[in-house]
Amino acid sequence: MQIKNDNIRRFFESRNENLFNFYYHPSYTLERQLMDCITRCDQQGAKEVLDQINSLERAKLAAEPIRSLKNSLICSCTLFTRAIIHGGVLPEDAFNLSDVMIRQIEKLDTVPDLIEFEYEMVTCFIDTLRATEKLEYNPLVNKAITYIHRKIISNDLLLENIAEFVGVHPSYLSKIFKEAVGMTISEFINRKKIEDSKYFLLHTNLQLSEVAQMLGYCNQSYYTSLFKKYSGMTPGQYKSRYLLKEIDTGAENATSLKK
């Protein structure tokens, strides 16, 4: 009973402190709008709603300001995760992405970096949802694609293993997969690996060789050739183009703020 009473007392103390300092939690309506924008892959709409949320003074979630902001971003990350699951991303994939985001939040130590990263999270979650395959094939092919998505960074993506999971003969799975999807299983796997590797190129400090090894490619050259085949450019060119776009966007934002 004492624990309950203490928690109730802390609740009222926290509420009074937030009111006194004009701190507010984002309204439920704004949170729902933000989640809806993410679910619909509306990046511009999500940015505008997030701008509204960040125009408010954040509620105090810890005694130390940086820790409080980190806690706030972790809460946002949880909402974003639920939004993309609702949009069709496999829960395990969404939770893994959330884990990566939270670890990155913990690495940042300045308010500007943390605020900027919240917008980067929105982009990353929306990009993940956009890249999600809409499984509209027959149940056996859908099951095979689900297995591939779950095991994309592993050494288990052999045709025999996929067929065993689906419950059919490997040759039969190969036949119905190509008829339904329009490509072989091995090409589908390579395309998926290349698409997923883009996140690690842009949002981690992994070397190109490390990304290739993580995806199960025997050497960096083979990974680079596949990347160019499916993306029309090398991994280095892709990363440079993205960074250049980010610089241009930052310059535009800075110009608009001065107006």
C-alpha positions in Angstrom: 0.0 0.0 0.0 2.9 2.4 0.8 4.4 1.8 -2.7 1.0 2.6 -4.3 0.7 5.8 -2.2 4.3 6.8 -3.1 3.6 6.4 -6.8 0.4 8.4 -6.6 2.3 11.2 -4.8 5.0 11.2 -7.4 2.4 11.4 -10.2 0.9 14.5 -8.7 4.3 16.0 -8.1 5.4 15.4 -11.7 2.1 16.7 -13.1 2.4 19.9 -11.0 6.0 20.4 -12.0 5.2 20.0 -15.7 2.3 22.4 -15.5 4.4 25.0 -13.5 7.2 24.8 -16.2 4.7 24.7 -19.1 6.0 21.3 -20.1 3.5 19.2 -22.1 3.2 15.7 -23.4 2.3 15.7 -27.1 -1.5 15.5 -27.5 -2.9 12.2 -28.3 -4.3 13.7 -31.6 -0.8 14.7 -32.7 0.6 11.3 -31.9 -2.1 9.6 -33.8 -1.5 12.0 -36.8 2.2 11.2 -36.7 1.7 7.5 -36.6 -0.9 7.7 -39.4 1.6 9.6 -41.6 4.3 7.0 -41.0 1.8 4.1 -41.7 0.9 5.9 -45.0 4.6 6.6 -45.8 3.8 10.3 -45.9 7.2 11.7 -45.0 6.4 15.3 -45.5 3.3 15.0 -43.4 5.2 13.2 -40.7 7.8 16.0 -40.6 5.1 18.7 -40.3 3.4 16.9 -37.4 6.8 16.3 -35.7 7.5 20.0 -36.1 4.2 20.8 -34.3 5.1 18.3 -31.5 8.6 19.8 -31.1 7.3 23.3 -30.9 6.0 22.4 -27.5 8.2 22.2 -24.4 8.8 18.5 -23.7 7.7 16.9 -20.5 10.4 16.2 -18.0 11.2 12.5 -18.1 14.5 12.6 -16.1 16.4 15.0 -13.8 19.1 15.5 -16.4 18.0 17.3 -19.6 19.9 15.1 -22.1 18.6 11.9 -20.3 15.1 13.3 -20.4 15.4 14.0 -24.2 16.7 10.6 -24.8 13.8 9.0 -22.9 11.4 11.1 -25.0 13.0 9.9 -28.3 12.8 6.3 -27.1 9.1 6.8 -26.5 8.9 8.2 -30.1 10.8 5.2 -31.4 8.2 2.9 -29.8 5.4 4.7 -31.5 7.2 4.6 -34.9 7.8 0.8 -34.4 4.0 0.2 -33.8 3.2 2.3 -36.8 5.2 0.3 -39.3 4.0 -3.0 -37.9 0.5 -1.7 -38.5 1.6 -0.8 -42.0 2.8 -4.4 -42.7 6.4 -4.7 -41.6 7.1 -8.0 -39.9 7.1 -7.4 -36.1 10.6 -9.0 -35.7 12.0 -6.7 -38.4 10.4 -3.7 -36.8 11.6 -4.5 -33.3 15.2 -5.1 -34.6 15.1 -1.7 -36.3 13.8 -0.2 -33.0 16.8 -1.8 -31.1 19.2 -0.2 -33.6 17.6 3.2 -33.2 17.6 3.1 -29.4 21.3 2.1 -29.3 22.0 5.1 -31.6 20.0 7.4 -29.3 22.2 6.3 -26.4 25.3 7.2 -28.3 24.3 10.9 -28.9 25.1 13.5 -26.3 23.9 16.9 -27.5 20.4 18.3 -27.9 20.8 19.3 -31.6 22.1 15.8 -32.5 19.2 14.2 -30.7 16.6 16.4 -32.2 18.0 15.8 -35.7 18.1 12.1 -35.1 14.4 12.1 -34.3 13.7 13.3 -37.9 16.2 10.7 -39.2 14.2 8.0 -37.3 11.0 9.0 -39.1 12.7 8.8 -42.5 14.3 5.4 -41.6 11.0 3.9 -40.4 9.1 5.1 -43.4 11.9 3.8 -45.8 11.7 0.4 -44.1 7.9 0.3 -44.5 8.2 1.4 -48.2 10.7 -1.5 -48.8 8.4 -4.1 -47.2 7.2 -6.6 -49.7 3.4 -6.8 -50.0 2.8 -10.5 -49.9 0.1 -11.1 -52.4 1.2 -14.5 -53.8 0.0 -18.0 -52.9 0.4 -19.2 -49.3 3.5 -21.3 -50.0 5.4 -18.5 -51.8 4.3 -16.0 -49.1 5.7 -18.4 -46.5 9.0 -18.7 -48.4 9.3 -14.9 -48.6 8.6 -14.5 -44.9 11.4 -17.0 -44.1 13.8 -15.1 -46.4 13.0 -11.8 -44.7 13.6 -13.3 -41.3 16.9 -15.0 -42.2 18.3 -12.4 -44.6 21.4 -11.9 -42.4 22.2 -15.5 -41.8 23.7 -18.6 -43.4 20.4 -20.4 -43.5 19.2 -19.1 -46.9 19.8 -22.3 -48.8 17.0 -23.5 -51.1 16.8 -26.8 -49.1 16.3 -24.9 -45.8 13.6 -22.6 -47.3 11.8 -25.6 -48.8 11.9 -27.5 -45.5 10.4 -24.5 -43.7 7.6 -24.2 -46.4 7.1 -28.0 -46.4 7.6 -28.8 -50.1 10.3 -30.2 -52.3 13.0 -27.7 -53.3 12.4 -28.2 -57.0 8.7 -27.6 -56.7 9.3 -24.5 -54.6 11.7 -23.1 -57.2 9.1 -23.6 -59.9 6.2 -22.0 -58.2 8.3 -19.2 -56.8 9.6 -18.1 -60.2 6.1 -18.4 -61.7 4.6 -16.2 -59.0 7.4 -13.6 -58.4 9.0 -13.5 -61.8 12.5 -14.3 -60.6 14.5 -17.1 -59.1 14.8 -17.5 -55.3 18.5 -16.7 -55.4 17.9 -13.5 -57.4 15.1 -12.5 -54.9 17.5 -13.1 -52.0 20.3 -11.0 -53.6 17.9 -8.2 -54.4 16.7 -8.2 -50.8 20.2 -8.3 -49.4 21.3 -5.4 -51.5 18.2 -3.3 -50.5 18.8 -4.1 -46.8 22.5 -3.3 -47.1 21.6 0.3 -47.9 20.6 1.0 -44.3 24.0 -0.2 -43.0 25.8 1.9 -45.6 24.0 5.1 -44.5 23.4 4.6 -40.8 26.4 2.6 -39.4 30.1 2.9 -39.4 30.6 -0.5 -40.9 33.2 -0.9 -43.6 32.1 -2.1 -47.1 33.9 -5.4 -46.5 32.1 -5.8 -43.2 28.7 -5.2 -44.8 29.5 -7.7 -47.5 30.6 -10.3 -44.9 27.5 -9.7 -42.7 25.3 -10.5 -45.7 27.1 -13.7 -46.5 29.1 -12.6 -49.6 32.5 -14.1 -49.9 34.2 -10.9 -50.9 33.6 -7.2 -51.3 34.0 -7.2 -55.1 31.0 -9.6 -55.6 28.9 -7.5 -53.2 29.8 -4.3 -55.1 29.0 -5.9 -58.5 25.6 -7.0 -57.3 24.9 -3.6 -55.7 25.7 -1.9 -59.1 23.6 -4.5 -61.0 20.4 -3.8 -58.9 20.9 -0.2 -57.9 22.7 1.2 -61.0 25.6 2.6 -59.0 28.3 1.4 -56.6 27.8 1.4 -52.8 30.2 4.3 -52.6 28.3 6.3 -55.2 25.0 5.6 -53.5 26.4 6.8 -50.1 27.9 9.9 -51.6 24.6 10.7 -53.4 22.7 10.3 -50.2 25.1 12.5 -48.2 24.9 15.2 -50.9 21.1 15.1 -50.8 21.3 15.5 -47.0 23.6 18.5 -47.3 21.3 20.2 -49.9 18.2 19.5 -47.6 20.0 21.0 -44.6 21.0 24.1 -46.6 17.3 24.5 -47.7 16.1 24.2 -44.1 18.7 26.7 -42.9 17.6 29.2 -45.6 13.9 28.8 -44.7 14.6 29.4 -41.0 16.3 32.7 -41.8 13.3 33.9 -43.7 
